[in-house]
Amino acid sequence: MTGKGMADRQPGFFEEIGEAITGSRRATPETRSLPEYTGMPELNRLTMPSFKAALGTLQSSPDETVQILKANFPHVQVRQDEKGNYILRSALDQKEYAIPPGVSVGDIPRIISGIASFVPAGLASTIPRAAGVAATNQAVIEASQAGTGGTFNPEDVAIAGVLGGAIPAVGKGIKAAAPAVTGASRMFRRGMKPMEVPEVPRVKESRYETAQEGPFLRVKPRSAQAAGSKDRGVREEVRPPDAAPGSGRGDVPQPVSDEAISLLIKDPSNFVRRAADDYSQRANGQGYSPPQMPSSSLAKQSAIGRAFVLAADGGDDYKKAVFEAYGRSFPELIESTGAKNYDQLVEMAYRQLNKETADQFHTLPVNMSFHRAGEGNYQSSGEMLRDVYGNRHLYVFQGGEPHPMMNRVDSETGLNDTEMFRAVHDFYGHAAHGNSFGQKGEEIAYGAHAQMYSPLARIAMATETRGQNSFVNFTPVNAELKARINRLNELRYEASRRGQESDVKAIDKLIGEAWQDFQFGPQKSVLLPPEFIDTGYAGGMPGYIQPLIRPEPGTAASEMLTHFSHVPDLVATDPSRYGSGIAGREMQRLKETMNPVMERSYFYAGDPSRVQPEPGLGRFRYGTRSEGLYDIEKDPLLLRTLAAEANRRPYTAKYNQGLTDPSQAFTDVERMAKEYGYEGLMNPSQGTAIMYRPTPVQPFARGGAVKPLKEGAKKAIRGALEAVEPVVNRISMSFKDVTKRVPELTEAAQAVSRGDMSADEYDRLVRRYKPVAPYDFVPEPASAEDAMRALTENKRPMFGKTSEMSPGERADLRLDIPAYKDHGVWVNSIHRKDAPTVYGSVSSVKNAAMIGSPEKAMKVATGETPKAPFAVIRGDWNPMTESQAVKAAQQYLNHPDWRQVGYDPERHGYFYDRATMEPILGAEEVIQIGPLVLARKPQFGKKSEQKYRKGGLAAAKRSR
């Protein structure tokens, strides 16, 4: 027989059986060198998944083995070698294991199990009965595989039936071999059918060319979308060996100037923006647009960073609070997912994120080079931009700590979900607008890229981008490192200024080495509060999250505190009254910095007998002890260090290089101390402290000693604390409960009008029974359907007629009280000077004046008259669509130039700031969305000058 004939000859039956047992033709260097998959740590632990996997793989084929392992251990990664053998990567030890072809040591238990499973068939006295029993036994085996993550294989049941019935005719000695032959039929199929990895479907023709070239995995789209892309990037600028002297550089990337890149980025039709717009149109039905969002800062993102830490801790209270918040903020989304709890929502969000990330990955019009050891790390964001725009090429890091929910491996590229996300985020988040890799660029990249995801995917995407960025840059985790690097930056700046290039290079090396200590965020599948998903978020910790945060053990300081007041018999301080006494420079600092803590009470710290109050303070002295202070000098959490570095100007700035803004830094420390769960902040060198919450105090006797409290005084303190702590959360109350009168307040208002109760006493009752708090979300505008249902018949034709109004026309804004009181729908009523009143879901005016009626407010508070619309916001009509109003409100909800305004005649007779309770007389601009009223640059008044304050009446059209 000729050589050709030998080559064409098909192996015979017994040769196939031999190959099924030895697997010699399908063995590869990897299957010979790698340990067998039965040694994976996942299969050798006393856990239920390990038991189920071991049971299911007793008689499984390689394909079924992979399917069972993936079902029980979803973090295991799977690939195939050149001959179709499966290679598994353990998620526990990150080592690779092989499923070898043929019979191996690990198959012996399967064969023994198979023989044992057929023993009952030998007890059958007839061939049909034996066949039936054998088939039944095999069916049980198949069912066990299906129950543990595999598949039910009717083919094997049929084989078992035939062999089980035939073997009795041959003899009992051969009967035991039936399962072995069945097993051999399975082993014979090893490597003989396409890879079928769960959730990683194999396609007939891959959309990518992939090749491992040295340290780089090259991934090149086959489609025309990547036409003109270079095979290599800027990190590999080496002339090809076969390039003739003087010839072009072939596929080696060509340098592109920063000026040219800048022009390309500014061009809205550049190829990156076109790809983003095309995808957004197809996926979301709307075009891609540059993000409009508050700039990144510690004032904005410190709360996100702290919440990220809380989420990573995985506490049940956090999960419950956040899931309920999503239910309030996105009720339709939660209803559509069917999620019943936080964990289910996390899983659904990440699953959707992975799906949409893969969809975006398939639209990338660039070649990619993935690297594992930093060979392709860009030296700067500018270098990445030169690579993308100049070469249509992108380097992406591959590997890293496995992500619990972003670990699925794509069969076309060999990349997992995390690696694909890195590619699409660098391209669509950073390259589209030239965003840097620093903290500010990362925040803008979130806003740029988030719009390309659906709402469900976006809540997981926010964790992976904004959450991670806020953790590494706006918590203390890297504060000391940044301080060290900035000291090196200062030395570099001075060396560069003096022209000492050798010193500059040496310092650059030290800086590069220092960055190796940078700590990244934990790979956790968590969700941030819904407020943090909004690209218009400007700062602040949600009220439902703050109570869950406690100081780190061993970091809280204890100290005696002294407070001076004009009020005799004081039993507890009231932080909401800050500003009613001495204001001065401290108030000025708070008004000029971002996101300050306005509600505070001031104390002297240290030995009360040595305290000398400044002129102007009250003559009544009170003492207390706090066990929950943050000592700014000891700075146990490095909050002061973090604030100093976060507010430091870069050494590359044109002016004030390396200087820190001390006012903003101190405001940030004050706010972060509260966000991190402390009762107050103490500055020992100045001998002062601020307390964030109502604090019980005791009066001092003459000589400095604290007067002993009698039992009645103790009860008074408990009553005072109870009085200042709200007993309800009105924002979460139903409209029927909100509109009910509060009997305690009606009686109190009547007592005030008779002169039997002071305004301060009335205020304490209001804070308890009808507390006011700023909104931490933007209420959804009333739909046309709801508004038409809620408005009376004579008003319905005028809903939506705001489009007929002229810009600058005088307009009085208020709410339609019957619509809310009777139906729970917030409808804005816009009263015109010489035209009929119109109604809408949103409204806005400029040059606003807040006009109340103290006399009518007093009558409402005492119950003399029912609530009726008499207070208005008067200004020049500012046309604004619903979407524009919502977007603006989301952007300005916590912006320092904007304040939330309220009005409620059961409190005062004037409009007021919902955060500080200061009277507001007017504003440059007002935006109203139902109960939420935002005022830009408001004009404040003084409480003492407001008429009928003695009546304890207030302002906020539903201070919930």
TORVOSE-897852 format. One record per residue (C-alpha): residue in one letter; x, y, z. Coordinates in steps of 0.5 Angstrom, whole numbers, padded with zeros to 4 digits, always signed. Layout:
aXYZ;...
***
This chain:
m+0000+0000+0000;t+0003+0007-0002;g+0004+0012+0003;k-0002+0016+0000;g-0006+0010+0001;m-0004+0010+0008;a-0005+0017+0009;d-0012+0016+0007;r-0014+0010+0010;q-0019+0011+0016;p-0018+0008+0022;g-0022+0001+0024;f-0027+0000+0029;f-0022-0003+0034;e-0017+0003+0033;e-0022+0008+0034;i-0023+0004+0041;g-0016+0004+0042;e-0015+0012+0041;a-0021+0013+0045;i-0017+0009+0051;t-0010+0012+0049;g-0012+0019+0046;s-0005+0019+0043;r-0007+0022+0037;r-0011+0028+0040;a-0006+0029+0046;t-0002+0036+0046;p+0004+0039+0050;e-0001+0042+0054;t-0005+0036+0056;r+0001+0032+0057;s+0004+0038+0062;l-0002+0041+0065;p-0005+0037+0071;e-0011+0034+0070;y-0018+0038+0072;t-0020+0033+0078;g-0014+0036+0082;m-0018+0043+0081;p-0019+0046+0088;e-0026+0047+0086;l-0027+0040+0086;n-0023+0038+0092;r-0027+0042+0098;l-0033+0040+0102;t-0038+0044+0099;m-0045+0043+0096;p-0042+0045+0089;s-0036+0041+0089;f-0041+0035+0091;k-0046+0036+0085;a-0040+0037+0080;a-0037+0031+0083;l-0043+0027+0082;g-0045+0030+0075;t-0038+0028+0072;l-0038+0021+0074;q-0040+0019+0067;s-0040+0025+0063;s-0036+0027+0057;p-0031+0032+0056;d-0037+0037+0054;e-0042+0035+0059;t-0036+0036+0064;v-0035+0043+0062;q-0042+0044+0062;i-0043+0041+0069;l-0037+0045+0072;k-0039+0052+0069;a-0046+0051+0072;n-0043+0050+0079;f-0037+0054+0079;p-0039+0060+0074;h-0032+0063+0075;v-0028+0058+0072;q-0025+0060+0065;v-0025+0055+0059;r-0021+0055+0053;q-0019+0049+0048;d-0013+0048+0045;e-0011+0047+0037;k-0014+0039+0038;g-0020+0041+0041;n-0018+0039+0048;y-0021+0043+0054;i-0016+0047+0058;l-0020+0050+0065;r-0017+0056+0069;s-0019+0055+0076;a-0022+0062+0079;l-0019+0060+0086;d-0011+0059+0085;q-0011+0062+0077;k-0008+0055+0075;e-0009+0052+0069;y-0012+0044+0068;a-0013+0040+0063;i-0019+0035+0061;p-0014+0030+0057;p-0016+0025+0051;g-0017+0018+0052;v-0018+0014+0059;s-0014+0017+0065;v-0013+0016+0072;g-0019+0021+0073;d-0023+0017+0069;i-0022+0010+0073;p-0028+0012+0078;r-0032+0014+0073;i-0031+0007+0070;i-0032+0003+0076;s-0038+0008+0077;g-0041+0005+0071;i-0040-0002+0072;a-0043-0001+0079;s-0049+0002+0076;f-0050-0004+0071;v-0050-0009+0076;p-0058-0009+0077;a-0058-0011+0070;g-0055-0017+0071;l-0060-0020+0075;a-0065-0019+0070;s-0067-0026+0067;t-0069-0024+0060;i-0066-0020+0055;p-0072-0015+0054;r-0072-0014+0062;a-0064-0013+0062;a-0065-0008+0056;g-0070-0004+0060;v-0066-0004+0067;a-0060-0002+0063;a-0063+0003+0060;t-0067+0006+0066;n-0060+0006+0070;q-0057+0010+0064;a-0063+0014+0065;v-0062+0015+0072;i-0054+0017+0071;e-0056+0022+0065;a-0062+0025+0070;s-0056+0026+0075;q-0052+0030+0070;a-0058+0034+0068;g-0059+0035+0076;t-0052+0038+0077;g-0051+0042+0071;g-0050+0037+0065;t-0055+0035+0060;f-0060+0029+0059;n-0057+0025+0053;p-0062+0020+0050;e-0057+0017+0046;d-0053+0014+0052;v-0059+0011+0054;a-0061+0008+0048;i-0054+0005+0048;a-0054+0003+0055;g-0061-0001+0053;v-0058-0005+0047;l-0052-0007+0051;g-0056-0008+0057;g-0060-0013+0053;a-0055-0016+0049;i-0050-0018+0054;p-0054-0023+0058;a-0054-0027+0051;v-0046-0027+0051;g-0045-0029+0058;k-0045-0026+0065;g-0037-0025+0064;i-0038-0020+0059;k-0044-0016+0062;a-0040-0012+0066;a-0036-0009+0060;a-0043-0006+0058;p-0042+0001+0062;a-0034+0001+0060;v-0036+0000+0052;t-0042+0006+0054;g-0036+0010+0057;a-0032+0008+0051;s-0037+0011+0047;r-0037+0018+0051;m-0029+0018+0051;f-0029+0016+0043;r-0033+0023+0042;r-0027+0027+0046;g-0025+0032+0041;m-0029+0030+0036;k-0035+0035+0037;p-0035+0043+0037;m-0034+0046+0043;e-0040+0048+0047;v-0038+0052+0053;p-0045+0055+0057;e-0046+0062+0055;v-0040+0062+0051;p-0043+0060+0044;r-0039+0058+0039;v-0040+0062+0032;k-0039+0059+0025;e-0034+0064+0023;s-0031+0068+0028;r-0031+0076+0027;y-0024+0077+0029;e-0017+0075+0028;t-0013+0073+0034;a-0006+0071+0035;q-0001+0071+0041;e+0005+0075+0039;g+0010+0075+0044;p+0007+0078+0050;f+0001+0081+0046;l-0006+0078+0044;r-0007+0081+0038;v-0015+0082+0037;k-0017+0085+0030;p-0024+0085+0027;r-0025+0082+0021;s-0030+0087+0018;a-0029+0093+0015;q-0030+0097+0021;a-0023+0097+0023;a-0020+0098+0016;g-0014+0102+0016;s-0012+0100+0023;k-0005+0098+0025;d-0003+0092+0028;r+0002+0095+0033;g+0001+0101+0037;v+0006+0107+0040;r+0009+0102+0045;e+0012+0098+0039;e+0016+0103+0035;v+0021+0098+0032;r+0023+0098+0024;p+0021+0091+0021;p+0027+0087+0020;d+0025+0087+0012;a+0024+0094+0011;a+0029+0097+0006;p+0033+0103+0008;g+0029+0109+0007;s+0023+0106+0006;g+0016+0107+0009;r+0015+0104+0016;g+0010+0099+0014;d+0005+0097+0019;v+0010+0101+0025;p+0006+0106+0028;q+0007+0113+0025;p+0008+0119+0030;v+0002+0124+0031;s+0003+0131+0034;d-0001+0133+0040;e-0004+0139+0036;a-0007+0134+0031;i-0010+0130+0036;s-0013+0136+0039;l-0016+0138+0033;l-0019+0131+0031;i-0022+0130+0038;k-0026+0137+0038;d-0029+0135+0031;p-0035+0132+0033;s-0035+0127+0026;n-0029+0124+0028;f-0029+0116+0028;v-0029+0115+0035;r-0035+0120+0036;r-0039+0117+0030;a-0038+0110+0032;a-0041+0112+0039;d-0047+0116+0036;d-0048+0110+0031;y-0048+0105+0037;s-0053+0110+0041;q-0058+0111+0036;r-0058+0103+0035;a-0059+0101+0042;n-0062+0107+0045;g-0066+0111+0040;q-0062+0117+0041;g-0055+0120+0039;y-0049+0121+0043;s-0048+0128+0046;p-0042+0130+0050;p-0044+0130+0058;q-0046+0136+0062;m-0044+0135+0069;p-0041+0138+0075;s-0033+0137+0075;s-0030+0132+0079;s-0028+0134+0086;l-0027+0131+0093;a-0033+0136+0095;k-0037+0132+0090;q-0035+0125+0091;s-0033+0124+0098;a-0040+0121+0099;i-0039+0116+0093;g-0033+0113+0096;r-0035+0112+0103;a-0041+0109+0100;f-0037+0104+0096;v-0034+0102+0102;l-0040+0101+0106;a-0043+0097+0099;a-0037+0093+0099;d-0038+0091+0106;g-0044+0087+0104;g-0048+0089+0110;d-0056+0087+0110;d-0058+0094+0112;y-0054+0097+0106;k-0057+0092+0102;k-0064+0093+0104;a-0064+0101+0104;v-0061+0101+0097;f-0066+0097+0094;e-0072+0101+0097;a-0068+0107+0094;y-0068+0104+0087;g-0076+0102+0088;r-0077+0109+0090;s-0073+0112+0084;f-0074+0107+0079;p-0080+0104+0080;e-0082+0102+0073;l-0075+0099+0072;i-0075+0095+0078;e-0082+0092+0076;s-0080+0090+0069;t-0074+0086+0072;g-0078+0083+0077;a-0072+0083+0082;k-0075+0082+0089;n-0068+0084+0093;y-0062+0087+0092;d-0058+0081+0091;q-0062+0080+0085;l-0062+0087+0082;v-0054+0086+0083;e-0054+0080+0079;m-0059+0083+0073;a-0055+0089+0073;y-0049+0086+0072;r-0051+0081+0067;q-0054+0086+0063;l-0048+0090+0063;n-0044+0084+0060;k-0049+0083+0055;e-0049+0091+0053;t-0041+0091+0053;a-0040+0085+0049;d-0045+0089+0044;q-0041+0095+0044;f-0034+0091+0044;h-0036+0088+0037;t-0037+0096+0034;l-0030+0098+0036;p-0027+0100+0030;v-0019+0099+0032;n-0014+0093+0033;m-0013+0091+0040;s-0007+0089+0043;f-0008+0085+0050;h-0002+0085+0055;r-0001+0082+0062;a+0005+0084+0065;g+0005+0092+0063;e+0008+0091+0056;g+0003+0096+0053;n+0001+0101+0059;y+0001+0108+0056;q+0005+0113+0059;s+0000+0118+0059;s-0007+0119+0057;g-0004+0123+0051;e+0000+0117+0049;m-0007+0113+0048;l-0010+0118+0044;r-0004+0118+0039;d-0005+0111+0039;v-0013+0111+0038;y-0013+0117+0033;g-0006+0116+0030;n-0006+0108+0029;r-0013+0106+0030;h-0010+0102+0035;l-0011+0100+0043;y-0007+0097+0048;v-0011+0094+0054;f-0009+0090+0060;q-0011+0083+0060;g-0012+0079+0067;g-0012+0082+0074;e-0016+0080+0080;p-0022+0076+0078;h-0029+0079+0078;p-0034+0075+0081;m-0039+0077+0076;m-0035+0080+0070;n-0031+0073+0068;r-0035+0070+0062;v-0030+0068+0057;d-0032+0070+0050;s-0030+0064+0045;e-0028+0069+0039;t-0023+0073+0043;g-0021+0069+0049;l-0023+0075+0053;n-0027+0076+0059;d-0032+0081+0061;t-0028+0085+0065;e-0022+0085+0059;m-0028+0087+0054;f-0030+0093+0059;r-0023+0096+0059;a-0023+0096+0052;v-0030+0099+0051;h-0029+0104+0056;d-0022+0107+0054;f-0025+0108+0047;y-0032+0111+0048;g-0031+0114+0055;h-0024+0117+0054;a-0022+0117+0047;a-0028+0120+0045;h-0027+0127+0049;g-0020+0126+0050;n-0021+0125+0058;s-0015+0123+0062;f-0013+0117+0066;g-0014+0122+0072;q-0019+0123+0077;k-0022+0128+0073;g-0022+0125+0067;e-0025+0118+0070;e-0031+0122+0072;i-0032+0125+0065;a-0031+0119+0062;y-0037+0116+0066;g-0041+0121+0064;a-0039+0120+0057;h-0040+0113+0057;a-0046+0112+0061;q-0051+0114+0056;m-0049+0109+0052;y-0052+0104+0057;s-0059+0102+0059;p-0061+0104+0066;l-0061+0097+0068;a-0054+0096+0066;r-0052+0103+0068;i-0053+0102+0075;a-0047+0096+0075;m-0043+0101+0070;a-0043+0106+0075;t-0040+0102+0080;e-0034+0100+0076;t-0033+0107+0074;r-0035+0112+0078;g-0035+0108+0084;q-0028+0105+0083;n-0025+0112+0082;s-0029+0115+0088;f-0026+0110+0092;v-0018+0110+0090;n-0018+0118+0089;f-0023+0121+0094;t-0022+0116+0100;p-0016+0116+0105;v-0014+0109+0101;n-0008+0113+0097;a-0008+0119+0101;e-0001+0118+0104;l+0002+0116+0097;k-0001+0122+0094;a+0002+0126+0099;r+0009+0123+0098;i+0008+0123+0090;n+0007+0131+0091;r+0013+0132+0095;l+0017+0129+0089;n+0013+0133+0084;e+0015+0139+0088;l+0022+0137+0088;r+0022+0136+0080;y+0019+0142+0079;e+0024+0146+0083;a+0030+0142+0079;s+0026+0143+0072;r+0026+0151+0074;r+0033+0150+0075;g+0035+0146+0069;q+0037+0140+0072;e+0035+0135+0067;s+0039+0129+0071;d+0035+0131+0077;v+0029+0131+0073;k+0030+0124+0070;a+0032+0121+0077;i+0026+0124+0080;d+0021+0122+0075;k+0024+0115+0076;l+0022+0115+0084;i+0015+0118+0082;g+0014+0112+0077;e+0016+0107+0083;a+0012+0110+0088;w+0006+0109+0083;q+0007+0102+0084;d+0004+0102+0091;f-0002+0105+0088;q-0008+0101+0091;f-0014+0099+0087;g-0021+0098+0089;p-0024+0091+0091;q-0027+0087+0085;k-0034+0087+0088;s-0041+0086+0085;v-0044+0092+0089;l-0049+0097+0087;l-0049+0105+0089;p-0055+0109+0092;p-0059+0111+0086;e-0057+0118+0087;f-0050+0117+0085;i-0052+0114+0078;d-0054+0121+0076;t-0049+0124+0072;g-0052+0131+0075;y-0050+0129+0082;a-0046+0134+0085;g-0045+0132+0092;g-0048+0130+0099;m-0049+0123+0102;p-0057+0120+0102;g-0060+0121+0108;y-0062+0114+0109;i-0055+0112+0108;q-0052+0116+0113;p-0055+0113+0119;l-0052+0106+0117;i-0044+0109+0118;r-0041+0108+0124;p-0033+0111+0126;e-0028+0106+0125;p-0026+0102+0132;g-0021+0106+0136;t-0021+0112+0132;a-0027+0117+0136;a-0024+0121+0141;s-0027+0123+0147;e-0027+0130+0150;m-0031+0135+0155;l-0035+0140+0151;t-0037+0147+0153;h-0043+0151+0150;f-0045+0158+0151;s-0052+0160+0150;h-0057+0166+0151;v-0063+0161+0153;p-0063+0159+0160;d-0065+0152+0162;l-0062+0149+0155;v-0063+0142+0155;a-0060+0140+0148;t-0057+0144+0143;d-0060+0145+0136;p-0055+0145+0130;s-0061+0148+0125;r-0060+0154+0129;y-0053+0155+0126;g-0053+0163+0124;s-0058+0166+0129;g-0052+0168+0133;i-0045+0170+0131;a-0043+0169+0124;g-0037+0172+0122;r-0032+0169+0118;e-0034+0162+0119;m-0041+0163+0116;q-0037+0167+0110;r-0033+0161+0109;l-0038+0156+0109;k-0042+0160+0104;e-0036+0161+0099;t-0034+0153+0099;m-0037+0147+0096;n-0042+0142+0100;p-0041+0145+0107;v-0044+0142+0113;m-0049+0148+0115;e-0053+0145+0121;r-0048+0145+0127;s-0047+0147+0134;y-0040+0150+0137;f-0037+0148+0143;y-0030+0150+0147;a-0026+0143+0148;g-0022+0142+0154;d-0023+0143+0161;p-0029+0147+0162;s-0026+0152+0168;r-0021+0154+0163;v-0025+0156+0158;q-0026+0164+0156;p-0032+0165+0151;e-0031+0171+0146;p-0035+0177+0146;g-0042+0176+0144;l-0044+0169+0146;g-0049+0168+0151;r-0048+0168+0158;f-0051+0161+0160;r-0046+0156+0160;y-0047+0149+0159;g-0043+0142+0159;t-0043+0135+0156;r-0038+0130+0154;s-0038+0127+0147;e-0035+0120+0145;g-0035+0120+0138;l-0031+0126+0136;y-0026+0126+0130;d-0019+0129+0132;i-0017+0133+0126;e-0010+0134+0129;k-0009+0126+0130;d-0012+0125+0124;p-0013+0118+0125;l-0017+0116+0118;l-0012+0121+0114;l-0018+0126+0112;r-0014+0132+0113;t-0009+0129+0109;l-0014+0127+0103;a-0017+0134+0103;a-0010+0137+0103;e-0008+0133+0097;a-0015+0133+0093;n-0015+0141+0094;r-0008+0142+0091;r-0006+0145+0085;p-0002+0141+0080;y+0005+0143+0079;t+0004+0144+0072;a-0001+0149+0073;k+0001+0156+0071;y+0000+0160+0077;n+0000+0158+0085;q+0003+0151+0083;g+0003+0146+0089;l-0002+0151+0093;t-0008+0148+0097;d-0014+0152+0098;p-0015+0152+0105;s-0022+0154+0106;q-0024+0148+0101;a-0020+0143+0105;f-0023+0145+0112;t-0030+0145+0109;d-0028+0138+0106;v-0025+0135+0113;e-0032+0138+0117;r-0036+0134+0112;m-0032+0128+0111;a-0032+0127+0119;k-0040+0127+0118;e-0040+0122+0112;y-0035+0117+0116;g-0040+0117+0122;y-0037+0122+0127;e-0041+0126+0132;g-0037+0132+0131;l-0030+0135+0129;m-0025+0137+0134;n-0019+0142+0133;p-0015+0141+0140;s-0010+0147+0138;q-0016+0152+0138;g-0020+0149+0143;t-0026+0148+0139;a-0031+0143+0137;i-0037+0143+0132;m-0043+0138+0133;y-0047+0135+0128;r-0053+0133+0131;p-0057+0135+0137;t-0053+0134+0143;p-0056+0134+0151;v-0052+0139+0155;q-0052+0140+0163;p-0052+0147+0166;f-0045+0149+0170;a-0046+0152+0177;r-0042+0158+0179;g-0034+0156+0179;g-0034+0152+0173;a-0037+0146+0176;v-0043+0142+0173;k-0049+0142+0177;p-0052+0136+0179;l-0058+0134+0175;k-0064+0132+0178;e-0069+0127+0176;g-0074+0132+0173;a-0068+0135+0169;k-0066+0128+0166;k-0073+0127+0164;a-0073+0134+0161;i-0066+0132+0157;r-0069+0126+0154;g-0075+0130+0152;a-0071+0135+0149;l-0067+0130+0145;e-0074+0127+0143;a-0077+0133+0141;v-0071+0135+0136;e-0071+0128+0133;p-0076+0127+0128;v-0081+0122+0129;v-0083+0121+0121;n-0080+0122+0115;r-0085+0126+0111;i-0081+0125+0104;s-0083+0118+0104;m-0090+0118+0107;s-0096+0117+0102;f-0100+0124+0100;k-0106+0122+0104;d-0102+0122+0111;v-0098+0128+0108;t-0104+0133+0107;k-0107+0131+0114;r-0106+0136+0120;v-0102+0135+0125;p-0106+0136+0132;e-0100+0137+0136;l-0098+0143+0132;t-0105+0146+0131;e-0105+0146+0139;a-0098+0149+0139;a-0100+0154+0134;q-0106+0156+0138;a-0102+0157+0144;v-0097+0161+0141;s-0102+0166+0138;r-0105+0166+0146;g-0098+0168+0148;d-0097+0161+0152;m-0091+0158+0148;s-0085+0161+0145;a-0083+0161+0138;d-0077+0157+0140;e-0081+0151+0143;y-0086+0151+0137;d-0080+0150+0132;r-0078+0144+0136;l-0085+0141+0136;v-0085+0142+0128;r-0078+0139+0127;r-0081+0133+0131;y-0088+0132+0128;k-0087+0136+0121;p-0079+0136+0120;v-0076+0139+0114;a-0071+0136+0110;p-0068+0137+0103;y-0070+0132+0097;d-0064+0127+0095;f-0067+0126+0089;v-0071+0129+0083;p-0079+0127+0083;e-0081+0125+0077;p-0086+0130+0074;a-0093+0129+0073;s-0095+0125+0067;a-0101+0128+0062;e-0105+0122+0064;d-0104+0123+0072;a-0105+0131+0071;m-0112+0130+0067;r-0114+0125+0072;a-0112+0130+0078;l-0115+0136+0076;t-0122+0139+0076;e-0126+0139+0070;n-0125+0146+0069;k-0118+0146+0069;r-0116+0140+0065;p-0116+0144+0058;m-0111+0148+0060;f-0106+0143+0062;g-0100+0143+0058;k-0101+0150+0055;t-0095+0153+0058;s-0092+0153+0051;e-0097+0159+0049;m-0093+0163+0054;s-0088+0169+0052;p-0081+0169+0055;g-0081+0174+0060;e-0088+0174+0061;r-0090+0175+0069;a-0092+0169+0072;d-0094+0167+0079;l-0092+0160+0081;r-0095+0155+0086;l-0098+0148+0086;d-0105+0146+0085;i-0107+0143+0092;p-0113+0140+0090;a-0110+0135+0085;y-0105+0133+0090;k-0109+0133+0097;d-0115+0129+0093;h-0110+0125+0088;g-0103+0125+0090;v-0101+0128+0084;w-0096+0134+0084;v-0099+0139+0078;n-0096+0146+0078;s-0101+0152+0077;i-0098+0158+0073;h-0102+0164+0074;r-0102+0170+0069;k-0103+0177+0069;d-0108+0178+0064;a-0109+0171+0061;p-0112+0165+0064;t-0108+0160+0069;v-0105+0155+0066;y-0102+0148+0068;g-0096+0144+0067;s-0091+0139+0070;v-0085+0144+0071;s-0084+0151+0071;s-0079+0156+0071;v-0078+0164+0072;k-0072+0169+0073;n-0072+0175+0077;a-0076+0171+0082;a-0079+0174+0088;m-0082+0170+0094;i-0089+0173+0096;g-0092+0170+0102;s-0098+0172+0107;p-0096+0171+0114;e-0103+0173+0117;k-0106+0168+0112;a-0101+0163+0115;m-0103+0164+0122;k-0110+0162+0121;v-0108+0156+0117;a-0103+0154+0123;t-0108+0155+0128;g-0114+0151+0124;e-0118+0157+0123;t-0118+0156+0116;p-0116+0150+0111;k-0110+0150+0107;a-0111+0154+0101;p-0106+0157+0095;f-0104+0164+0097;a-0096+0164+0097;v-0093+0165+0090;i-0086+0165+0087;r-0087+0171+0082;g-0082+0172+0076;d-0081+0173+0069;w-0083+0167+0065;n-0077+0162+0063;p-0079+0157+0058;m-0077+0150+0059;t-0079+0143+0057;e-0080+0137+0062;s-0073+0134+0060;q-0069+0140+0060;a-0072+0142+0067;v-0071+0135+0070;k-0064+0135+0067;a-0062+0142+0070;a-0065+0140+0077;q-0061+0133+0077;q-0055+0137+0076;y-0056+0143+0081;l-0060+0139+0086;n-0054+0139+0091;h-0050+0145+0087;p-0047+0151+0092;d-0051+0156+0088;w-0057+0153+0088;r-0062+0152+0094;q-0068+0148+0095;v-0074+0152+0097;g-0080+0150+0101;y-0087+0154+0104;d-0092+0151+0109;p-0096+0155+0113;e-0096+0151+0119;r-0088+0153+0120;h-0087+0160+0118;g-0090+0166+0114;y-0084+0166+0109;f-0081+0162+0104;y-0075+0158+0107;d-0068+0154+0105;r-0070+0147+0106;a-0063+0145+0109;t-0062+0151+0114;m-0069+0154+0115;e-0066+0161+0113;p-0072+0166+0110;i-0071+0167+0102;l-0074+0173+0099;g-0072+0172+0092;a-0067+0169+0087;e-0064+0170+0080;e-0068+0164+0077;v-0073+0158+0080;i-0074+0151+0077;q-0080+0148+0080;i-0082+0140+0079;g-0088+0139+0083;p-0086+0139+0090;l-0078+0141+0089;v-0077+0148+0088;l-0070+0150+0086;a-0067+0157+0087;r-0061+0160+0084;k-0057+0165+0088;p-0062+0166+0093;q-0063+0173+0097;f-0063+0171+0104;g-0067+0175+0110;k-0067+0175+0117;k-0071+0171+0121;s-0072+0176+0127;e-0075+0181+0121;q-0080+0176+0119;k-0087+0179+0121;y-0091+0174+0125;r-0085+0169+0127;k-0088+0169+0134;g-0093+0165+0131;g-0088+0160+0129;l-0091+0160+0122;a-0086+0157+0116;a-0086+0156+0109;a-0085+0150+0104;k-0091+0148+0100;r-0091+0141+0103;s-0085+0141+0108;r-0084+0133+0107;
***
